[in-house]
Amino acid sequence: MSANPQWDTSRALGVARFFHLVCGVRDACVTPFLTLYLRQLGLAAPWVGILMGTKHLIAAFWAPFCAFLAKSYQKRRVLLIGSLLGSVGASLLMVLVPPLDRDPGYRSCNGSHSVTATVPPPAVALTVNVTSAPEPAPNYPAPSLPAERSTGVGPGDGFREGPGESGQEPSSRLPSSFVGSIQGTRTTSRVLLHPITSRVKDTPQEGAFRVVSPARPLLAGGTALASPANQSAARGMAGALDLSSEGLRWTFILSLGSMVVWELLTSPVEQVADDSLYEYLDFVDATDGYRSLWIWRLLGMSAGVCGISALVGQLDCFLMTNGHRGVVHFYGYSLVSTLALLVSIAFPVPVCRRWEPSYKMVKALSLIGGDPRLITLALTVFLIGTATSTVQNFLFWRMKDHESTEPVMGVSVALGLLGEILLHPLKTPLLRKLSRVGTVGLGLGCLAGQLLYFSFLWSWWSVLPAQLLSAVSHGALWWAVGASIAYLATPGTERPLSAVFRDHFYGVGASLGSFVGGFVVMHFSLAVLYQSCCVVLLLWLALFLSIQSRLPQERTINYSKLLAVEASDTSDSEQGTERDWLVKAMRDEHSDWRG
């Protein structure tokens, strides 16, 4: 141990590694599955997009502001402990949000499988088959149609069908009032039903439906094409933007309030911890250990996402009948947050010093405005945030449409994280061979390829191969962005410049992508959303590569070569060199060292 425990860097790095590992596990318990839980509550894609966009927007501006206040008033440890303590309770607020379907149905386990039955959320269009017999009869007005519960619906999903099912109910399972006598030949018709009441009742005799679209003949055999690619679009259109339903209104308002409180308490943790550790290590010039901490966070996220998804899969048949499977994620988050709270007590925080006003953030913003290369890089990061948010928000929805389970979803996330770790030893050769611009182009191309691939998913396992590209589309892409920032930043502005790119540009892009993505899913489909993002990224990639050669390139001074120059190599008679005070000072210092 060091003689002065205040500067025990090995202990500080050990605590920091464990803290990042635990925080990675904590974030992985909820963050990847949050939108899936909101879907289980009964919220449609536009509302989920609004919730996630608000979350990204708060994180983009609230976290830097809290870090600034904590540094100004020297309350970093207090803020760190308070945020972790508050996040334990704030995360449990989401568990208290009432779902639209207050009766999640029954679950019975028989050996290795479970049977789940729920009713669809309100305002969800149901498709049924109405079979008519060729019996002559007068035309009667259409009667009101009672609701019937289906046993083939997933929990909170609205409707759940296998890849080969048509998603329609046979007439044998409908009440006798559904079967009418229509003059003509025997046909099978498709009828769309919308509920009139605010929610579906428990018995088949309660809750009237009305016919809202005329019958249409189907293909031969009485089947309809209801592929999983179109289910999310139908679900989004069904969950219309009408908050007149009391249940929908309260579910959305309570979800929004819980998420805002939760994000306000949680978002400052990472930035306050990073700033504290960096300044602590910077006092003794030991910041090299700080640069490898991200690996521990990714390891924690990989373990956490696999562990919590496996736990949910095991508890599928043993959860309470009046709850949703998603509550396990929030309970796990609170439990791991308690462990992170205990670790934060020993987290290294620098000794309090007299605070001096700093304008590094203002300098970073002015530097971006005056450099066209930084402007193009900022637009690139903005588009990366926009495209990535669509994957984070709705990829699990697409997998769920193909009957994927949560363990498979967890493995898909872990594959991308572990691939990024395994690719890290190739970081330096990759940047040297392809250059920073080439690596950015490679990352954008891989991200566009992933989005295009996600739009054509055909089964629950088909997402796994594409996740391996995350090592390039996320890892290598951000390595190139970081290297470009370090190259273009002036002394003292590298960290503030990196914070502006990651917090503001990326966060605002993710927020906009969430807002717009939800409405695109509602009006079109998830496939259209991913294909649109792919086209936008490819267009920007072509523009980004074409303008790089036209941007002004500044020649930088290689100071290591200047230090190696012998005093005799530079003539004192060169007035231009004498006027350069930096070159003269380094030459004199080098001469003194040689003497």
C-alpha positions in Angstrom: 0.0 0.0 0.0 1.2 3.5 -0.7 2.6 5.6 2.1 -0.1 8.1 1.5 -3.4 6.3 1.1 -4.9 9.4 -0.5 -3.0 8.6 -3.7 -3.3 4.8 -3.7 -3.9 4.4 -7.4 -4.0 0.6 -7.5 -6.8 0.6 -4.9 -8.6 3.4 -6.7 -8.5 1.5 -10.0 -9.6 -1.7 -8.3 -12.7 0.0 -6.7 -13.4 1.8 -10.0 -13.3 -1.5 -12.0 -15.6 -3.2 -9.6 -18.0 -0.2 -9.6 -18.1 -0.1 -13.4 -18.7 -3.9 -13.5 -21.6 -3.6 -11.0 -23.1 -0.6 -12.9 -22.9 -2.5 -16.1 -24.9 -5.4 -14.6 -27.4 -2.9 -13.1 -28.0 -1.1 -16.4 -28.3 -4.4 -18.3 -31.1 -5.5 -16.0 -33.6 -3.0 -17.4 -32.3 -0.8 -20.2 -32.4 -3.3 -23.1 -35.8 -4.6 -22.0 -37.5 -1.4 -21.1 -39.5 -0.9 -24.3 -40.6 -4.5 -24.2 -42.0 -3.9 -20.7 -43.8 -0.8 -22.0 -45.3 -2.9 -24.7 -46.5 -5.4 -22.1 -48.2 -2.5 -20.3 -50.3 -2.0 -23.5 -48.7 1.2 -24.9 -48.4 1.6 -28.6 -45.3 2.5 -30.5 -45.9 6.3 -30.6 -46.3 6.5 -26.9 -43.2 4.3 -26.3 -41.2 6.5 -28.7 -42.3 9.6 -26.7 -41.3 8.0 -23.4 -37.9 6.9 -24.7 -37.3 10.2 -26.4 -37.9 12.1 -23.2 -35.5 9.7 -21.4 -32.7 10.4 -23.9 -33.4 14.2 -23.8 -33.2 14.3 -20.0 -29.9 12.3 -20.0 -28.4 14.6 -22.6 -28.7 17.8 -20.6 -29.4 16.9 -17.0 -26.3 14.7 -16.4 -23.7 17.4 -17.5 -25.6 20.0 -15.4 -25.5 17.8 -12.3 -21.8 17.0 -12.8 -21.1 20.7 -13.1 -23.0 21.5 -9.8 -21.3 18.6 -8.0 -17.9 19.9 -8.9 -18.8 23.5 -8.1 -20.1 22.8 -4.6 -17.7 19.9 -4.0 -20.5 17.4 -3.4 -19.6 14.6 -5.8 -19.7 11.8 -3.3 -23.0 13.1 -1.9 -24.5 13.2 -5.4 -23.1 9.8 -6.3 -24.6 8.1 -3.2 -27.8 10.1 -3.4 -28.4 9.2 -7.1 -27.8 5.5 -6.4 -30.0 5.5 -3.4 -32.8 7.3 -5.2 -32.6 5.0 -8.2 -33.4 2.0 -6.0 -36.8 3.4 -5.2 -37.4 5.3 -8.5 -37.0 2.1 -10.5 -39.8 0.4 -8.5 -42.2 3.2 -9.5 -42.5 1.6 -12.9 -43.7 -1.6 -11.3 -46.7 0.3 -9.8 -47.8 1.6 -13.3 -51.1 -0.2 -14.0 -51.2 -2.1 -17.3 -54.1 -1.6 -19.7 -55.0 -5.2 -19.3 -55.6 -5.4 -15.6 -56.3 -9.1 -15.8 -53.2 -10.7 -17.3 -54.9 -14.0 -17.5 -53.8 -17.3 -16.2 -50.6 -19.2 -16.4 -50.4 -22.9 -16.0 -47.2 -25.0 -16.4 -47.3 -28.5 -17.7 -43.9 -29.9 -17.8 -41.7 -27.7 -19.9 -44.2 -25.2 -21.3 -46.6 -22.6 -20.1 -50.0 -21.5 -21.4 -50.8 -17.9 -21.2 -54.1 -16.2 -22.0 -54.8 -12.5 -22.0 -57.2 -10.2 -23.6 -56.0 -7.6 -26.0 -55.5 -4.0 -24.8 -58.2 -1.5 -25.5 -58.6 0.0 -29.0 -56.8 -3.1 -30.6 -58.3 -4.3 -33.8 -59.3 -7.9 -33.8 -59.5 -10.0 -37.0 -62.0 -12.8 -37.0 -63.4 -15.2 -39.6 -67.1 -15.1 -40.1 -68.4 -18.2 -41.9 -71.7 -18.0 -43.7 -73.9 -20.8 -44.9 -75.7 -20.8 -48.2 -79.1 -20.6 -46.5 -81.6 -18.2 -48.0 -82.8 -15.7 -45.5 -83.8 -12.0 -45.5 -81.1 -9.4 -44.8 -81.1 -8.5 -41.1 -79.1 -5.6 -39.7 -75.8 -6.5 -38.3 -76.1 -7.3 -34.6 -73.7 -6.1 -31.9 -70.9 -8.5 -31.5 -69.8 -9.7 -28.1 -66.2 -10.1 -27.2 -64.5 -13.5 -26.7 -61.2 -14.2 -25.1 -58.6 -16.0 -27.1 -56.1 -18.4 -25.6 -53.5 -17.7 -28.2 -52.5 -14.2 -27.1 -49.2 -13.3 -25.5 -49.0 -11.4 -22.3 -49.6 -7.8 -22.9 -48.7 -8.0 -26.6 -52.1 -7.4 -27.9 -51.9 -10.5 -30.2 -49.4 -13.3 -30.5 -49.1 -15.6 -33.4 -46.6 -18.1 -34.5 -44.8 -17.7 -37.8 -47.3 -20.0 -39.6 -50.5 -18.8 -38.0 -52.9 -16.4 -39.7 -53.9 -14.6 -36.5 -57.6 -15.2 -37.1 -60.1 -17.0 -35.0 -62.2 -19.8 -36.5 -66.0 -19.6 -36.4 -66.3 -22.6 -34.2 -64.9 -20.6 -31.3 -67.3 -17.6 -31.7 -70.7 -17.3 -30.2 -73.7 -18.4 -32.2 -74.7 -14.8 -32.8 -71.6 -14.4 -35.0 -72.8 -16.8 -37.5 -75.4 -15.2 -39.8 -77.3 -16.4 -42.8 -76.3 -14.6 -45.9 -77.8 -15.3 -49.3 -75.3 -16.8 -51.8 -72.5 -19.2 -51.8 -70.4 -20.2 -48.8 -67.6 -17.6 -48.3 -65.2 -16.7 -45.6 -65.0 -13.1 -44.7 -62.6 -10.9 -42.8 -64.2 -8.5 -40.3 -62.3 -5.9 -38.3 -63.8 -5.3 -34.9 -63.1 -2.3 -32.6 -64.3 -2.2 -28.9 -66.9 0.4 -28.0 -66.3 0.3 -24.3 -63.1 1.4 -22.6 -61.8 -2.1 -21.9 -62.7 -5.7 -22.7 -64.7 -7.4 -20.0 -63.9 -10.8 -18.5 -66.8 -12.7 -19.8 -67.7 -13.4 -23.4 -71.1 -11.8 -23.0 -69.7 -8.4 -21.8 -68.1 -5.7 -24.0 -69.7 -5.1 -27.3 -67.8 -4.8 -30.6 -68.9 -3.1 -33.8 -68.1 -3.9 -37.4 -66.0 -1.1 -38.8 -65.0 -2.5 -42.2 -66.8 -4.4 -44.9 -66.1 -8.1 -45.4 -63.5 -9.0 -47.9 -62.9 -12.3 -49.6 -59.7 -14.0 -48.6 -57.4 -16.4 -50.4 -58.4 -19.9 -51.2 -58.8 -22.0 -48.0 -60.0 -19.1 -45.9 -56.5 -18.0 -44.7 -55.1 -14.5 -44.5 -51.6 -13.2 -44.8 -50.6 -11.9 -41.4 -46.9 -12.1 -41.4 -44.9 -11.0 -38.3 -43.4 -8.2 -40.3 -46.8 -6.5 -40.4 -48.0 -7.2 -36.9 -46.1 -4.3 -35.2 -47.6 -1.9 -37.8 -51.1 -3.2 -37.2 -50.6 -3.0 -33.4 -49.3 0.5 -33.6 -52.3 1.6 -35.8 -54.7 -0.2 -33.4 -53.3 1.6 -30.4 -54.5 4.9 -31.8 -53.3 8.3 -30.6 -56.5 8.9 -28.6 -56.1 9.3 -24.9 -59.8 9.4 -24.3 -59.6 6.0 -22.8 -59.1 6.4 -19.1 -56.9 3.4 -18.7 -54.6 4.4 -21.6 -54.4 7.9 -20.3 -53.4 6.9 -16.8 -50.9 4.3 -18.0 -49.1 6.8 -20.2 -49.1 9.6 -17.6 -47.8 7.4 -14.8 -45.2 5.8 -17.1 -44.0 9.2 -18.1 -43.8 10.5 -14.6 -42.0 7.4 -13.3 -39.5 7.5 -16.1 -38.8 11.2 -15.7 -38.1 10.8 -11.9 -36.1 7.7 -12.5 -33.9 9.3 -15.2 -33.4 12.5 -13.2 -32.0 10.4 -10.3 -30.0 7.9 -12.4 -28.4 9.8 -15.3 -25.8 11.8 -13.2 -24.1 8.6 -11.8 -21.9 7.7 -14.8 -20.6 11.2 -15.6 -20.0 12.2 -11.9 -18.1 8.9 -11.4 -16.0 9.4 -14.5 -15.1 13.0 -13.7 -14.1 12.1 -10.1 -11.9 9.2 -11.1 -10.2 11.1 -13.9 -9.3 14.0 -11.7 -8.2 11.6 -9.0 -5.8 9.8 -11.3 -4.7 13.0 -13.1 -3.2 14.3 -9.8 -0.6 11.6 -10.0 -0.4 11.3 -13.8 -2.0 7.8 -13.9 -4.8 8.3 -16.3 -3.7 5.4 -18.5 -5.7 3.0 -16.2 -8.8 5.2 -16.7 -8.9 4.4 -20.4 -9.5 0.7 -19.9 -12.5 0.9 -17.6 -15.0 0.7 -20.4 -14.1 -3.0 -20.8 -15.4 -3.7 -17.3 -18.7 -2.0 -17.9 -19.2 -4.0 -21.1 -18.4 -7.2 -19.2 -20.9 -6.3 -16.6 -23.5 -5.6 -19.2 -22.9 -8.9 -20.9 -23.2 -10.8 -17.7 -26.2 -8.8 -16.5 -28.3 -9.1 -19.7 -27.7 -12.9 -19.9 -28.4 -13.4 -16.2 -31.6 -11.4 -15.9 -33.0 -12.8 -19.2 -32.3 -16.4 -18.0 -33.9 -15.6 -14.7 -37.0 -14.3 -16.3 -37.1 -17.4 -18.5 -36.9 -19.7 -15.5 -39.6 -17.8 -13.6 -42.0 -17.7 -16.5 -44.3 -20.3 -15.0 -43.9 -19.3 -11.4 -44.6 -15.6 -11.4 -47.7 -14.2 -9.7 -50.8 -14.3 -11.9 -51.5 -10.6 -11.2 -48.2 -9.3 -12.5 -46.1 -9.1 -15.6 -42.8 -10.8 -16.3 -41.1 -7.4 -16.7 -41.2 -6.6 -13.0 -38.4 -9.0 -12.4 -36.1 -6.7 -14.4 -36.9 -3.8 -12.0 -36.4 -5.9 -8.9 -33.0 -7.0 -10.2 -32.1 -3.4 -11.0 -32.9 -2.3 -7.5 -31.0 -5.2 -5.9 -27.8 -4.5 -8.0 -28.2 -0.8 -7.3 -28.0 -1.5 -3.6 -24.7 -3.3 -4.2 -23.4 -0.3 -6.3 -24.4 2.0 -3.5 -22.2 0.1 -1.1 -19.3 0.2 -3.6 -19.7 4.0 -4.1 -18.8 4.6 -0.5 -15.2 3.6 -1.3 -15.2 5.2 -4.8 -12.2 7.5 -5.3 -13.1 11.1 -5.2 -10.4 13.8 -5.4 -9.5 16.0 -2.5 -11.5 19.1 -2.4 -9.8 22.0 -4.0 -10.7 25.6 -4.5 -13.1 25.7 -7.4 -12.1 28.0 -10.3 -14.5 28.9 -13.0 -13.8 27.0 -16.2 -15.0 27.8 -19.7 -13.8 24.6 -21.4 -17.4 23.7 -22.5 -17.8 27.1 -24.1 -14.4 26.7 -25.8 -15.4 23.2 -27.1 -18.6 24.6 -28.6 -16.7 27.5 -30.2 -14.1 25.0 -31.6 -16.9 23.0 -33.2 -18.4 26.0 -34.8 -15.1 27.1 -36.3 -14.0 23.7 -37.7 -15.9 22.2 -40.7 -14.4 18.8 -39.9 -15.9 18.8 -36.4 -19.2 20.0 -37.8 -19.4 17.0 -40.2 -18.3 14.7 -37.3 -21.1 16.2 -35.1 -23.7 15.5 -37.8 -22.3 12.0 -38.1 -22.7 11.4 -34.4 -26.2 12.9 -34.5 -27.3 10.4 -37.2 -25.6 7.5 -35.3 -27.8 8.4 -32.3 -30.9 8.6 -34.4 -30.3 5.2 -36.1 -29.1 3.4 -32.9 -32.2 4.5 -30.9 -34.5 2.7 -33.4 -32.5 -0.5 -32.8 -32.5 -0.1 -29.0 -36.2 0.8 -28.9 -37.9 -1.7 -31.3 -35.5 -4.5 -32.1 -36.9 -6.7 -29.3 -40.4 -5.9 -30.6 -39.4 -7.3 -34.0 -37.9 -10.4 -32.3 -41.1 -10.8 -30.2 -43.1 -10.8 -33.4 -41.1 -13.9 -34.4 -41.7 -15.7 -31.1 -38.3 -15.0 -29.7 -37.8 -15.5 -25.9 -36.0 -13.1 -23.5 -33.0 -15.4 -23.1 -32.4 -15.2 -26.9 -32.7 -11.4 -26.7 -30.2 -11.3 -23.9 -27.8 -13.5 -25.9 -28.1 -11.2 -28.9 -27.1 -8.2 -26.8 -24.2 -10.0 -25.2 -22.9 -11.1 -28.6 -22.5 -7.4 -29.7 -20.8 -6.4 -26.4 -18.4 -9.3 -26.4 -17.5 -8.8 -30.0 -16.6 -5.2 -29.2 -14.3 -6.4 -26.4 -12.6 -9.0 -28.6 -12.1 -6.5 -31.4 -10.3 -4.0 -29.2 -6.8 -5.4 -29.6 -7.1 -4.6 -33.3 -8.0 -0.9 -32.6 -4.6 0.6 -33.4 -3.9 -1.5 -36.6 -7.5 -0.8 -37.8 -7.1 3.0 -37.4 -3.6 2.9 -38.9 -4.7 0.9 -42.0 -8.0 2.6 -42.7 -7.4 6.0 -41.2 -9.9 7.8 -39.0 -12.2 8.7 -41.9 -12.1 5.2 -43.3 -13.0 3.6 -40.0 -15.9 6.0 -39.6 -17.1 5.0 -43.1 -16.7 1.3 -42.3 -18.7 1.7 -39.1 -21.5 3.6 -40.8 -21.7 1.0 -43.5 -21.9 -1.8 -41.0 -24.6 0.0 -39.1 -26.6 0.5 -42.3 -26.2 -3.1 -43.1 -27.4 -4.2 -39.7 -30.6 -2.0 -40.1 -31.3 -3.5 -43.5 -30.8 -7.0 -42.2 -33.2 -6.3 -39.2 -35.9 -5.3 -41.7 -35.8 -8.8 -43.2 -35.8 -11.0 -40.1 -37.5 -14.3 -40.7 -37.2 -16.2 -37.4 -36.3 -15.8 -33.8 -32.6 -16.8 -34.2 -31.9 -14.8 -37.4 -30.9 -11.7 -35.4 -27.9 -13.4 -33.9 -25.5 -13.3 -36.9 -26.1 -9.6 -37.5 -25.3 -8.7 -33.9 -21.7 -9.7 -34.5 -21.4 -6.6 -36.7 -22.0 -4.4 -33.6 -18.2 -4.8 -32.8 -17.6 -2.6 -35.9 -20.9 -0.6 -36.1 -20.5 0.6 -32.5 -17.0 -0.2 -31.2 -14.8 0.7 -34.1 -17.1 3.6 -35.1 -16.7 5.2 -31.7 -13.0 4.5 -31.6 -12.6 6.5 -34.9 -14.8 9.3 -33.5 -12.7 9.5 -30.4 -9.5 9.5 -32.3 -10.8 12.3 -34.6 -11.8 14.4 -31.5 -8.4 13.9 -30.0 -6.7 14.9 -33.2 -8.8 18.0 -33.8 -9.1 19.2 -30.2 -6.9 22.0 -28.8 -5.0 21.5 -25.5 -7.4 21.2 -22.6 -10.5 20.7 -24.6 -10.4 17.0 -25.5 -12.6 15.8 -22.6 -15.2 18.6 -22.8 -15.3 18.1 -26.6 -15.9 14.3 -26.1 -18.6 15.0 -23.6 -20.4 17.4 -26.0 -20.3 14.7 -28.7 -21.5 11.8 -26.5 -24.0 13.7 -24.3 -25.5 16.4 -26.5 -25.2 15.4 -30.2 -25.7 11.6 -29.6 -28.3 12.2 -27.0 -30.4 14.6 -29.0 -30.1 12.3 -32.0 -31.3 9.4 -30.0 -34.2 11.5 -28.7 -35.3 12.6 -32.1 -35.0 9.0 -33.5 -37.2 7.8 -30.7 -39.9 10.4 -31.3 -40.0 9.9 -35.0 -39.5 6.2 -34.9 -42.7 5.5 -32.9 -44.9 7.3 -35.4 -43.2 5.6 -38.4 -43.9 2.3 -36.8 -47.5 3.3 -36.2 -48.2 4.5 -39.8 -46.0 1.9 -41.6 -44.0 -0.9 -40.0 -40.8 -1.7 -38.2 -39.4 -2.9 -41.5 -40.0 0.5 -43.2 -38.4 2.2 -40.2 -35.2 0.2 -40.5 -35.0 0.5 -44.2 -35.5 4.3 -44.0 -32.7 4.6 -41.5 -30.5 2.5 -43.7 -31.1 4.7 -46.7 -30.4 7.9 -44.7 -27.1 6.4 -43.3 -25.9 5.4 -46.8 -26.7 8.8 -48.3 -24.8 10.5 -45.4 -21.9 8.0 -45.8 -21.6 9.0 -49.5 -21.7 12.7 -48.7 -19.3 12.3 -45.7 -16.7 10.5 -47.8 -17.0 12.9 -50.8 -16.5 16.1 -48.8 -13.5 14.9 -46.8 -11.1 15.8 -49.5 -12.6 19.3 -49.9 -12.3 20.2 -46.2 -9.3 22.3 -45.2 -6.5 20.2 -43.7 -4.3 21.8 -41.1 -0.7 20.8 -40.8 0.3 20.1 -37.2 3.7 20.5 -35.6 5.5 17.3 -34.6 6.9 18.5 -31.3 8.8 15.2 -30.8 10.9 16.0 -33.9 11.5 19.5 -32.7 12.9 18.2 -29.4 15.3 15.9 -31.3 16.7 18.7 -33.4 20.3 19.5 -32.5 21.1 23.1 -31.6 23.5 23.3 -34.6 20.8 22.4 -37.0 19.0 25.7 -36.6 20.9 28.9 -37.4 20.6 31.8 -35.1 20.6 34.1 -38.1 17.2 32.8 -39.2 15.0 35.6 -38.0 11.7 33.7 -38.7 12.8 31.0 -36.4 13.9 33.4 -33.7 10.4 35.0 -33.7 8.8 31.7 -33.0 9.1 31.7 -29.2 8.0 28.1 -28.8 10.7 26.7 -31.2 13.3 28.9 -29.5 12.3 27.8 -26.0 12.4 24.1 -26.9 15.8 24.6 -28.6 17.3 26.3 -25.6 15.9 23.7 -23.3 17.3 20.9 -25.5 20.7 22.7 -25.5 20.7 22.9 -21.7 19.9 19.2 -21.4 22.7 18.3 -23.9 25.1 20.4 -21.9 
